[in-house]
Amino acid sequence: MAHPTYEELEAGLDHVRAAPADLGTLELIVARPEVDERVVLDAAVLDREKGLLGDNWLARGTATTPDRAADPDKQLNVMNARASALVAVEPGRRALAGDQLHLDIDLSHANLPAGTRLQIGSAVIEITAEPHTGCGKFRARFGADALRFVNSPVGHELRLRGACAKVVVAGEIRRGDRVIVRRPGDPSPLT
């Protein structure tokens, strides 16, 4: 499969930027039961302690914590659905990004600062300050231009590689659920 060129990716930026700011849609749910394994789900449960049930986030841990335990501020990886479609080209390849939730919502830092809460189904997640950047696996799956694109200044500004989040209210989510945004300081925060 041919990967998109940097110029082709740049040409899709207007579509990504046109994602809704306040009311979006959950387009894709992906569990990662094992390293490099992906299961696309129609529905899932988000748990405050375990994250997305059926995902290996908790068991896998991370090299970024002193004890190599899972980082609670990186419990979920959330990607803009338009950005994942742009880099993947074919719809069936979107799950390869490794993000559990693909949302049709503007994930930019300006729109969703850390602390912003998103209600999806009966669950609520919170965007954390932890960065989410492209890596060697992303490059292998989508190409060097895609990695350079998501890690570019505009890529960081728009969070084209995605955002980290944590579950603050456990609940059930389904593909097609509305995504309701509540930023820090909004009069009716999601709890």
Buried (B, 14 or more C-beta within 10 A) or exposed (E): EEBBEBEBBBEBBEEBEEBBEEEBBBBBBBBBEEEEEBBEBEEBBBBBEBBBEBBBBBEEBEEEEEEEEBBBBBBBBBBBBBBBBBBBBEEEBBBBBBBBBBBBBBBBBEBBEBBBBBBBBBBBBBBBEBEBEBEEBBBEBBBEBBBBBBBBEBBBEBBBBBBBBBBBBBBBBBBEBEBBBBBEEEEEEBE
